[in-house]
Amino acid sequence: MASLPQSDPITDLLKSAKNIAVVGLSCNPLRASHGVSAYMQSQGYRIIPVNPQIQECLGERAYSSLLEVPEKIDIVNIFRRPEFVEEVVDQAIQLKVPAIWMQEDVIHEKAAEKARQAGVLVVMDRCILKEHRARMR
């Protein structure tokens, strides 16, 4: 008897999520945050820029912090250096965001553990674009 395939939390997340708040999104098309966010937007996700340095990006209004975003966030995608991650994670926990995604080379074990303790799905040191392409064909 064939066993059912195991549920994959990343695939489930990518299928169910609609709104992705991108912390550290840059309007510079040469930056990874811009290319990754433009790709995710092209795949039907709503991108919410979170960066105090910009007013808007990819046709969406930008916010200075997660706490200012007026709508429901399904994933917080972090494009910040590790020393800035904990504050972002604390805000995501406060907002009860179900998932935090730290892009490649964004690693903060303490913040990740804090988020997991709060019941948040944490994906760390992985690219959401690469994971989406690999899983959503």
C-alpha positions as CSV (number, residue, x, y, z in Angstrom):
1,M,0.0,0.0,0.0
2,A,1.5,3.4,-1.0
3,S,1.9,5.9,1.7
4,L,0.6,9.4,1.4
5,P,3.3,12.0,0.7
6,Q,4.3,13.9,3.8
7,S,2.9,17.4,4.1
8,D,5.6,19.9,3.5
9,P,5.2,23.1,5.6
10,I,6.9,25.3,3.0
11,T,4.7,24.1,0.1
12,D,1.6,24.5,2.3
13,L,2.7,28.0,3.2
14,L,3.4,29.1,-0.4
15,K,0.0,27.7,-1.4
16,S,-2.0,29.4,1.3
17,A,-0.2,32.8,1.7
18,K,-1.4,35.9,-0.1
19,N,0.3,38.9,1.5
20,I,4.1,39.0,1.9
21,A,5.5,41.9,3.9
22,V,9.1,42.4,2.7
23,V,11.3,44.0,5.3
24,G,14.2,45.7,3.7
25,L,12.8,45.8,0.2
26,S,14.9,48.0,-2.0
27,C,13.6,49.9,-5.1
28,N,17.0,49.2,-6.8
29,P,16.3,46.5,-9.4
30,L,19.9,45.2,-8.9
31,R,19.2,44.3,-5.3
32,A,18.1,40.7,-4.5
33,S,15.1,42.0,-2.4
34,H,13.7,43.7,-5.5
35,G,14.2,40.8,-7.9
36,V,12.7,38.3,-5.5
37,S,9.8,40.5,-4.6
38,A,9.0,41.3,-8.3
39,Y,9.0,37.5,-9.0
40,M,6.7,36.7,-6.1
41,Q,4.4,39.6,-7.2
42,S,4.4,38.1,-10.7
43,Q,3.2,34.8,-9.1
44,G,0.1,36.5,-7.7
45,Y,1.3,37.4,-4.2
46,R,0.6,40.9,-2.8
47,I,4.0,42.5,-1.8
48,I,3.9,44.9,1.1
49,P,7.2,46.9,1.2
50,V,8.5,47.6,4.7
51,N,11.4,50.1,4.6
52,P,11.5,53.6,6.2
53,Q,13.7,54.9,3.4
54,I,11.1,54.6,0.6
55,Q,7.5,55.7,-0.1
56,E,6.6,53.0,-2.5
57,C,8.0,50.1,-4.5
58,L,6.6,47.7,-7.1
59,G,3.5,49.8,-7.2
60,E,2.7,49.3,-3.5
61,R,2.8,51.8,-0.6
62,A,5.7,51.3,1.7
63,Y,5.6,51.3,5.5
64,S,8.3,52.2,8.0
65,S,7.7,49.1,10.2
66,L,5.6,46.0,10.3
67,L,3.5,47.6,13.0
68,E,2.2,50.2,10.5
69,V,0.9,47.7,8.0
70,P,-2.9,47.9,8.1
71,E,-3.7,44.5,6.5
72,K,-3.2,40.9,7.4
73,I,0.3,39.6,6.7
74,D,0.8,35.9,5.9
75,I,4.6,35.9,5.6
76,V,7.2,38.3,6.8
77,N,10.2,38.0,4.4
78,I,13.3,39.5,5.9
79,F,16.1,41.1,3.7
80,R,18.0,42.6,6.6
81,R,21.4,41.9,8.2
82,P,21.1,39.5,11.1
83,E,21.6,42.2,13.7
84,F,18.3,43.7,12.7
85,V,16.3,40.5,12.6
86,E,15.3,40.2,16.3
87,E,13.3,43.5,16.2
88,V,11.5,42.4,13.1
89,V,10.7,39.0,14.6
90,D,9.4,40.7,17.8
91,Q,7.1,42.8,15.6
92,A,5.9,39.8,13.6
93,I,5.1,37.9,16.9
94,Q,3.2,40.9,18.2
95,L,1.1,40.9,15.0
96,K,0.6,37.1,15.2
97,V,2.0,36.7,11.7
98,P,2.0,32.9,10.9
99,A,5.3,32.7,9.1
100,I,8.7,34.4,9.1
101,W,11.1,33.8,6.2
102,M,14.7,34.8,6.5
103,Q,16.4,35.0,3.1
104,E,19.7,33.3,2.3
105,D,22.5,34.4,4.7
106,V,20.0,35.9,7.1
107,I,20.5,33.7,10.2
108,H,19.5,34.5,13.7
109,E,19.0,31.4,15.9
110,K,17.8,33.2,19.0
111,A,15.1,35.2,17.1
112,A,14.1,32.0,15.2
113,E,13.7,30.1,18.4
114,K,11.7,32.9,20.0
115,A,9.3,32.9,16.9
116,R,9.0,29.1,17.0
117,Q,8.1,29.3,20.8
118,A,5.3,31.7,19.8
119,G,4.0,29.2,17.3
120,V,5.4,30.9,14.1
121,L,6.7,28.9,11.2
122,V,10.3,29.9,10.6
123,V,12.2,29.4,7.4
124,M,15.8,30.5,7.7
125,D,18.7,31.0,5.2
126,R,16.6,30.0,2.2
127,C,15.4,32.0,-0.8
128,I,11.6,32.2,-1.2
129,L,12.0,32.6,-5.0
130,K,14.1,29.4,-5.3
131,E,11.8,27.5,-3.0
132,H,8.7,28.7,-4.9
133,R,10.2,27.8,-8.3
134,A,11.2,24.3,-7.0
135,R,7.8,23.5,-5.5
136,M,5.2,25.3,-7.5
137,R,5.7,24.0,-11.0
